[in-house]
Amino acid sequence: MHELRIATDLVDMIEGYAAEAGLGAVHRVNVSFGQFIQIVPDLFETAFREAAAGTVAAGAEVDIEIIAAEMRCPGCGSQYIPSEDLKGCSVCGSSEIDIVHGKELFIKSIEGE
Ligand SMILES: [Zn+2]
């Protein structure tokens, strides 16, 4: 399961951050996912609870922010929000596209004591 693998990686990172900050328990975790990561929030929360069991993040609440996809054409420099049927740049037609936003996967912050 996609979500469980990501949740396990994030719990590893949270344990590192908590240790650095001297936190004995993490109560809340704020995470950001790009649209292309295709996280299902409900599945992620379930996976996170499973991955966090027995760690400092056990029982922590998860707040998920989804970052909308945004593309940029390296050819003409136009920046746009991709639509389902768009295969290339809407301005010059180039099929070479850079992803500006949408592949994010990070922890914004953690709260604990
Ligand atoms: Zn273009």
Backbone and ligand atoms as CSV (ligand in chain L), in Angstrom:
chain,resi,resn,atom,element,x,y,z
A,1,MET,N,N,0.842,-1.205,0.000
A,1,MET,CA,C,0.000,0.000,0.000
A,1,MET,C,C,0.872,1.249,0.000
A,2,HIS,N,N,0.668,2.067,-0.984
A,2,HIS,CA,C,1.329,3.348,-1.190
A,2,HIS,C,C,1.361,4.201,0.100
A,3,GLU,N,N,0.205,4.364,0.712
A,3,GLU,CA,C,0.103,5.212,1.900
A,3,GLU,C,C,0.947,4.690,3.063
A,4,LEU,N,N,0.967,3.353,3.227
A,4,LEU,CA,C,1.702,2.786,4.365
A,4,LEU,C,C,3.205,3.013,4.216
A,5,ARG,N,N,3.705,2.887,2.991
A,5,ARG,CA,C,5.134,3.106,2.760
A,5,ARG,C,C,5.501,4.556,3.082
A,6,ILE,N,N,4.659,5.485,2.614
A,6,ILE,CA,C,4.917,6.903,2.872
A,6,ILE,C,C,4.798,7.207,4.365
A,7,ALA,N,N,3.773,6.639,4.996
A,7,ALA,CA,C,3.568,6.879,6.430
A,7,ALA,C,C,4.771,6.375,7.230
A,8,THR,N,N,5.309,5.217,6.839
A,8,THR,CA,C,6.460,4.653,7.544
A,8,THR,C,C,7.678,5.569,7.407
A,9,ASP,N,N,7.894,6.088,6.191
A,9,ASP,CA,C,9.012,7.019,5.977
A,9,ASP,C,C,8.827,8.283,6.815
A,10,LEU,N,N,7.604,8.802,6.846
A,10,LEU,CA,C,7.359,10.032,7.596
A,10,LEU,C,C,7.547,9.812,9.101
A,11,VAL,N,N,7.106,8.659,9.593
A,11,VAL,CA,C,7.279,8.372,11.026
A,11,VAL,C,C,8.769,8.315,11.364
A,12,ASP,N,N,9.581,7.751,10.464
A,12,ASP,CA,C,11.039,7.739,10.683
A,12,ASP,C,C,11.565,9.169,10.815
A,13,MET,N,N,11.099,10.053,9.910
A,13,MET,CA,C,11.553,11.448,9.950
A,13,MET,C,C,11.080,12.138,11.232
A,14,ILE,N,N,9.830,11.871,11.605
A,14,ILE,CA,C,9.269,12.489,12.811
A,14,ILE,C,C,10.065,12.068,14.046
A,15,GLU,N,N,10.455,10.800,14.090
A,15,GLU,CA,C,11.254,10.336,15.228
A,15,GLU,C,C,12.573,11.097,15.295
A,16,GLY,N,N,13.158,11.371,14.122
A,16,GLY,CA,C,14.398,12.142,14.077
A,16,GLY,C,C,14.200,13.572,14.571
A,17,TYR,N,N,13.134,14.215,14.068
A,17,TYR,CA,C,12.848,15.601,14.481
A,17,TYR,C,C,12.540,15.676,15.970
A,18,ALA,N,N,11.749,14.718,16.449
A,18,ALA,CA,C,11.349,14.724,17.855
A,18,ALA,C,C,12.580,14.555,18.747
A,19,ALA,N,N,13.495,13.678,18.331
A,19,ALA,CA,C,14.708,13.451,19.115
A,19,ALA,C,C,15.553,14.728,19.155
A,20,GLU,N,N,15.673,15.397,17.990
A,20,GLU,CA,C,16.445,16.652,17.924
A,20,GLU,C,C,15.843,17.721,18.811
A,21,ALA,N,N,14.501,17.798,18.811
A,21,ALA,CA,C,13.816,18.838,19.570
A,21,ALA,C,C,13.586,18.445,21.023
A,22,GLY,N,N,13.958,17.215,21.376
A,22,GLY,CA,C,13.789,16.750,22.739
A,22,GLY,C,C,12.340,16.484,23.120
A,23,LEU,N,N,11.519,16.125,22.146
A,23,LEU,CA,C,10.110,15.842,22.429
A,23,LEU,C,C,9.937,14.377,22.828
A,24,GLY,N,N,9.167,14.165,23.900
A,24,GLY,CA,C,8.905,12.808,24.351
A,24,GLY,C,C,7.650,12.237,23.721
A,25,ALA,N,N,6.781,13.136,23.259
A,25,ALA,CA,C,5.533,12.698,22.624
A,25,ALA,C,C,5.125,13.731,21.581
A,26,VAL,N,N,4.702,13.256,20.444
A,26,VAL,CA,C,4.241,14.143,19.368
A,26,VAL,C,C,2.712,14.076,19.329
A,27,HIS,N,N,2.073,15.242,19.410
A,27,HIS,CA,C,0.599,15.277,19.438
A,27,HIS,C,C,-0.026,15.586,18.085
A,28,ARG,N,N,0.700,16.358,17.286
A,28,ARG,CA,C,0.134,16.738,15.998
A,28,ARG,C,C,1.237,16.802,14.942
A,29,VAL,N,N,0.898,16.345,13.754
A,29,VAL,CA,C,1.844,16.356,12.647
A,29,VAL,C,C,1.172,17.042,11.469
A,30,ASN,N,N,1.814,18.060,10.924
A,30,ASN,CA,C,1.284,18.758,9.750
A,30,ASN,C,C,2.114,18.363,8.541
A,31,VAL,N,N,1.472,17.709,7.580
A,31,VAL,CA,C,2.194,17.239,6.401
A,31,VAL,C,C,1.623,17.866,5.129
A,32,SER,N,N,2.463,17.982,4.112
A,32,SER,CA,C,2.031,18.493,2.813
A,32,SER,C,C,2.313,17.451,1.744
A,33,PHE,N,N,1.322,17.220,0.900
A,33,PHE,CA,C,1.487,16.304,-0.218
A,33,PHE,C,C,1.107,17.010,-1.501
A,34,GLY,N,N,1.923,16.846,-2.530
A,34,GLY,CA,C,1.551,17.342,-3.840
A,34,GLY,C,C,0.442,16.474,-4.420
A,35,GLN,N,N,-0.310,17.069,-5.321
A,35,GLN,CA,C,-1.429,16.373,-5.962
A,35,GLN,C,C,-0.975,15.084,-6.662
A,36,PHE,N,N,0.242,15.091,-7.228
A,36,PHE,CA,C,0.729,13.918,-7.961
A,36,PHE,C,C,1.094,12.745,-7.058
A,37,ILE,N,N,1.239,13.006,-5.773
A,37,ILE,CA,C,1.549,11.913,-4.849
A,37,ILE,C,C,0.314,11.021,-4.691
A,38,GLN,N,N,-0.839,11.581,-4.989
A,38,GLN,CA,C,-2.104,10.831,-4.980
A,38,GLN,C,C,-2.366,10.122,-3.670
A,39,ILE,N,N,-2.288,10.916,-2.620
A,39,ILE,CA,C,-2.602,10.409,-1.292
A,39,ILE,C,C,-4.118,10.434,-1.089
A,40,VAL,N,N,-4.628,9.364,-0.516
A,40,VAL,CA,C,-6.028,9.360,-0.080
A,40,VAL,C,C,-5.975,9.669,1.418
A,41,PRO,N,N,-6.433,10.859,1.828
A,41,PRO,CA,C,-6.270,11.273,3.227
A,41,PRO,C,C,-6.748,10.240,4.258
A,42,ASP,N,N,-7.909,9.629,4.043
A,42,ASP,CA,C,-8.410,8.643,5.007
A,42,ASP,C,C,-7.481,7.444,5.126
A,43,LEU,N,N,-7.008,6.962,3.971
A,43,LEU,CA,C,-6.085,5.821,3.978
A,43,LEU,C,C,-4.784,6.207,4.642
A,44,PHE,N,N,-4.349,7.443,4.374
A,44,PHE,CA,C,-3.091,7.874,4.965
A,44,PHE,C,C,-3.192,7.934,6.480
A,45,GLU,N,N,-4.298,8.473,6.983
A,45,GLU,CA,C,-4.457,8.570,8.437
A,45,GLU,C,C,-4.439,7.191,9.089
A,46,THR,N,N,-5.093,6.236,8.458
A,46,THR,CA,C,-5.100,4.864,8.975
A,46,THR,C,C,-3.685,4.283,8.946
A,47,ALA,N,N,-3.001,4.486,7.817
A,47,ALA,CA,C,-1.637,3.970,7.663
A,47,ALA,C,C,-0.706,4.630,8.667
A,48,PHE,N,N,-0.921,5.927,8.883
A,48,PHE,CA,C,-0.057,6.648,9.813
A,48,PHE,C,C,-0.212,6.097,11.231
A,49,ARG,N,N,-1.452,5.847,11.619
A,49,ARG,CA,C,-1.694,5.306,12.975
A,49,ARG,C,C,-0.981,3.968,13.149
A,50,GLU,N,N,-1.012,3.175,12.080
A,50,GLU,CA,C,-0.367,1.865,12.119
A,50,GLU,C,C,1.159,2.023,12.214
A,51,ALA,N,N,1.697,2.914,11.367
A,51,ALA,CA,C,3.152,3.109,11.323
A,51,ALA,C,C,3.668,3.753,12.609
A,52,ALA,N,N,2.832,4.582,13.237
A,52,ALA,CA,C,3.277,5.340,14.410
A,52,ALA,C,C,3.125,4.562,15.712
A,53,ALA,N,N,2.427,3.440,15.668
A,53,ALA,CA,C,2.208,2.657,16.889
A,53,ALA,C,C,3.543,2.304,17.535
A,54,GLY,N,N,3.653,2.583,18.821
A,54,GLY,CA,C,4.875,2.248,19.551
A,54,GLY,C,C,6.004,3.262,19.379
A,55,THR,N,N,5.753,4.370,18.642
A,55,THR,CA,C,6.772,5.410,18.486
A,55,THR,C,C,6.325,6.673,19.238
A,56,VAL,N,N,7.171,7.717,19.197
A,56,VAL,CA,C,6.802,8.986,19.852
A,56,VAL,C,C,5.564,9.604,19.214
A,57,ALA,N,N,5.261,9.204,17.982
A,57,ALA,CA,C,4.127,9.791,17.264
A,57,ALA,C,C,2.839,8.981,17.436
A,58,ALA,N,N,2.865,7.979,18.298
A,58,ALA,CA,C,1.656,7.168,18.513
A,58,ALA,C,C,0.522,8.062,18.993
A,59,GLY,N,N,-0.623,7.957,18.350
A,59,GLY,CA,C,-1.786,8.745,18.754
A,59,GLY,C,C,-1.789,10.174,18.268
A,60,ALA,N,N,-0.771,10.576,17.519
A,60,ALA,CA,C,-0.717,11.962,17.032
A,60,ALA,C,C,-1.809,12.204,15.986
A,61,GLU,N,N,-2.331,13.419,15.978
A,61,GLU,CA,C,-3.288,13.792,14.944
A,61,GLU,C,C,-2.515,14.209,13.705
A,62,VAL,N,N,-3.078,13.906,12.555
A,62,VAL,CA,C,-2.405,14.239,11.300
A,62,VAL,C,C,-3.220,15.279,10.560
A,63,ASP,N,N,-2.561,16.351,10.161
A,63,ASP,CA,C,-3.224,17.376,9.379
A,63,ASP,C,C,-2.579,17.366,7.988
A,64,ILE,N,N,-3.381,17.067,6.977
A,64,ILE,CA,C,-2.861,16.891,5.622
A,64,ILE,C,C,-3.224,18.078,4.740
A,65,GLU,N,N,-2.221,18.647,4.091
A,65,GLU,CA,C,-2.461,19.719,3.128
A,65,GLU,C,C,-2.094,19.178,1.752
A,66,ILE,N,N,-3.005,19.352,0.783
A,66,ILE,CA,C,-2.709,18.909,-0.583
A,66,ILE,C,C,-2.307,20.134,-1.405
A,67,ILE,N,N,-1.139,20.054,-2.032
A,67,ILE,CA,C,-0.644,21.159,-2.850
A,67,ILE,C,C,-1.030,20.909,-4.309
A,68,ALA,N,N,-1.733,21.857,-4.902
A,68,ALA,CA,C,-2.227,21.698,-6.273
A,68,ALA,C,C,-1.074,21.615,-7.271
A,69,ALA,N,N,-1.283,20.835,-8.307
A,69,ALA,CA,C,-0.273,20.668,-9.340
A,69,ALA,C,C,-0.093,21.965,-10.141
A,70,GLU,N,N,1.148,22.217,-10.527
A,70,GLU,CA,C,1.435,23.361,-11.378
A,70,GLU,C,C,2.617,22.979,-12.269
A,71,MET,N,N,2.494,23.277,-13.560
A,71,MET,CA,C,3.516,22.895,-14.509
A,71,MET,C,C,4.146,24.127,-15.140
A,72,ARG,N,N,5.364,23.929,-15.654
A,72,ARG,CA,C,6.038,25.017,-16.350
A,72,ARG,C,C,6.671,24.439,-17.602
A,73,CYS,N,N,6.535,25.173,-18.707
A,73,CYS,CA,C,7.129,24.747,-19.967
A,73,CYS,C,C,8.518,25.365,-20.085
A,74,PRO,N,N,9.569,24.528,-20.181
A,74,PRO,CA,C,10.925,25.086,-20.282
A,74,PRO,C,C,11.154,25.771,-21.630
A,75,GLY,N,N,10.331,25.422,-22.634
A,75,GLY,CA,C,10.497,26.004,-23.959
A,75,GLY,C,C,10.077,27.464,-24.015
A,76,CYS,N,N,8.845,27.748,-23.595
A,76,CYS,CA,C,8.351,29.125,-23.717
A,76,CYS,C,C,8.171,29.802,-22.365
A,77,GLY,N,N,8.383,29.061,-21.290
A,77,GLY,CA,C,8.336,29.678,-19.967
A,77,GLY,C,C,6.952,29.865,-19.383
A,78,SER,N,N,5.912,29.398,-20.080
A,78,SER,CA,C,4.580,29.597,-19.510
A,78,SER,C,C,4.337,28.623,-18.365
A,79,GLN,N,N,3.573,29.089,-17.402
A,79,GLN,CA,C,3.302,28.306,-16.206
A,79,GLN,C,C,1.797,28.108,-16.119
A,80,TYR,N,N,1.359,26.913,-15.828
A,80,TYR,CA,C,-0.081,26.659,-15.824
A,80,TYR,C,C,-0.467,25.487,-14.941
A,81,ILE,N,N,-1.749,25.418,-14.662
A,81,ILE,CA,C,-2.337,24.315,-13.900
A,81,ILE,C,C,-2.748,23.258,-14.925
A,82,PRO,N,N,-2.222,22.054,-14.816
A,82,PRO,CA,C,-2.556,21.032,-15.819
A,82,PRO,C,C,-4.016,20.574,-15.731
A,83,SER,N,N,-4.588,20.297,-16.859
A,83,SER,CA,C,-5.924,19.698,-16.874
A,83,SER,C,C,-5.782,18.261,-17.352
A,84,GLU,N,N,-6.806,17.484,-17.159
A,84,GLU,CA,C,-6.763,16.047,-17.458
A,84,GLU,C,C,-6.343,15.729,-18.890
A,85,ASP,N,N,-6.870,16.481,-19.849
A,85,ASP,CA,C,-6.656,16.139,-21.255
A,85,ASP,C,C,-5.444,16.848,-21.872
A,86,LEU,N,N,-4.705,17.589,-21.051
A,86,LEU,CA,C,-3.585,18.352,-21.573
A,86,LEU,C,C,-2.313,17.506,-21.547
A,87,LYS,N,N,-1.747,17.240,-22.716
A,87,LYS,CA,C,-0.552,16.386,-22.780
A,87,LYS,C,C,0.724,17.211,-22.913
A,88,GLY,N,N,0.613,18.437,-23.341
A,88,GLY,CA,C,1.800,19.266,-23.507
A,88,GLY,C,C,1.509,20.704,-23.142
A,89,CYS,N,N,2.421,21.591,-23.499
A,89,CYS,CA,C,2.252,23.008,-23.198
A,89,CYS,C,C,1.068,23.577,-23.978
A,90,SER,N,N,0.239,24.307,-23.257
A,90,SER,CA,C,-0.960,24.858,-23.891
A,90,SER,C,C,-0.630,26.070,-24.760
A,91,VAL,N,N,0.567,26.623,-24.605
A,91,VAL,CA,C,0.947,27.805,-25.381
A,91,VAL,C,C,1.724,27.436,-26.646
A,92,CYS,N,N,2.816,26.652,-26.491
A,92,CYS,CA,C,3.647,26.357,-27.661
A,92,CYS,C,C,3.528,24.900,-28.111
A,93,GLY,N,N,2.841,24.058,-27.336
A,93,GLY,CA,C,2.623,22.673,-27.748
A,93,GLY,C,C,3.768,21.735,-27.405
A,94,SER,N,N,4.812,22.230,-26.775
A,94,SER,CA,C,5.948,21.387,-26.420
A,94,SER,C,C,5.512,20.285,-25.454
A,95,SER,N,N,6.103,19.093,-25.613
A,95,SER,CA,C,5.737,18.000,-24.719
A,95,SER,C,C,6.721,17.892,-23.550
A,96,GLU,N,N,7.712,18.783,-23.519
A,96,GLU,CA,C,8.665,18.778,-22.417
A,96,GLU,C,C,8.151,19.722,-21.330
A,97,ILE,N,N,7.808,19.151,-20.195
A,97,ILE,CA,C,7.144,19.920,-19.151
A,97,ILE,C,C,7.856,19.710,-17.821
A,98,ASP,N,N,8.092,20.786,-17.111
A,98,ASP,CA,C,8.648,20.664,-15.762
A,98,ASP,C,C,7.512,20.738,-14.752
A,99,ILE,N,N,7.629,19.946,-13.704
A,99,ILE,CA,C,6.634,20.014,-12.631
A,99,ILE,C,C,7.131,21.011,-11.586
A,100,VAL,N,N,6.375,22.085,-11.408
A,100,VAL,CA,C,6.755,23.115,-10.431
A,100,VAL,C,C,6.218,22.739,-9.051
A,101,HIS,N,N,4.931,22.363,-9.021
A,101,HIS,CA,C,4.316,21.915,-7.779
A,101,HIS,C,C,3.522,20.652,-8.062
A,102,GLY,N,N,3.430,19.799,-7.061
A,102,GLY,CA,C,2.596,18.610,-7.209
A,102,GLY,C,C,3.299,17.347,-6.750
A,103,LYS,N,N,4.641,17.396,-6.589
A,103,LYS,CA,C,5.360,16.197,-6.146
A,103,LYS,C,C,5.908,16.375,-4.729
A,104,GLU,N,N,5.400,17.382,-4.028
A,104,GLU,CA,C,5.868,17.613,-2.665
A,104,GLU,C,C,5.478,16.463,-1.737
A,105,LEU,N,N,6.316,16.229,-0.782
A,105,LEU,CA,C,6.023,15.211,0.224
A,105,LEU,C,C,6.899,15.592,1.406
A,106,PHE,N,N,6.361,16.359,2.319
A,106,PHE,CA,C,7.204,16.760,3.450
A,106,PHE,C,C,6.392,17.050,4.702
A,107,ILE,N,N,7.110,17.138,5.799
A,107,ILE,CA,C,6.501,17.460,7.089
A,107,ILE,C,C,6.660,18.959,7.296
A,108,LYS,N,N,5.551,19.657,7.443
A,108,LYS,CA,C,5.601,21.109,7.669
A,108,LYS,C,C,6.035,21.389,9.096
A,109,SER,N,N,5.405,20.712,10.029
A,109,SER,CA,C,5.743,20.935,11.425
A,109,SER,C,C,5.204,19.800,12.277
A,110,ILE,N,N,5.774,19.682,13.458
A,110,ILE,CA,C,5.237,18.733,14.437
A,110,ILE,C,C,5.042,19.475,15.746
A,111,GLU,N,N,4.083,19.033,16.522
A,111,GLU,CA,C,3.837,19.643,17.828
A,111,GLU,C,C,3.851,18.535,18.857
A,112,GLY,N,N,4.468,18.833,19.986
A,112,GLY,CA,C,4.511,17.818,21.026
A,112,GLY,C,C,5.076,18.411,22.290
A,113,GLU,N,N,5.518,17.545,23.169
A,113,GLU,CA,C,6.113,18.049,24.407
A,113,GLU,C,C,7.193,17.095,24.894
L,1,ZN,ZN,ZN,5.464,26.183,-24.015
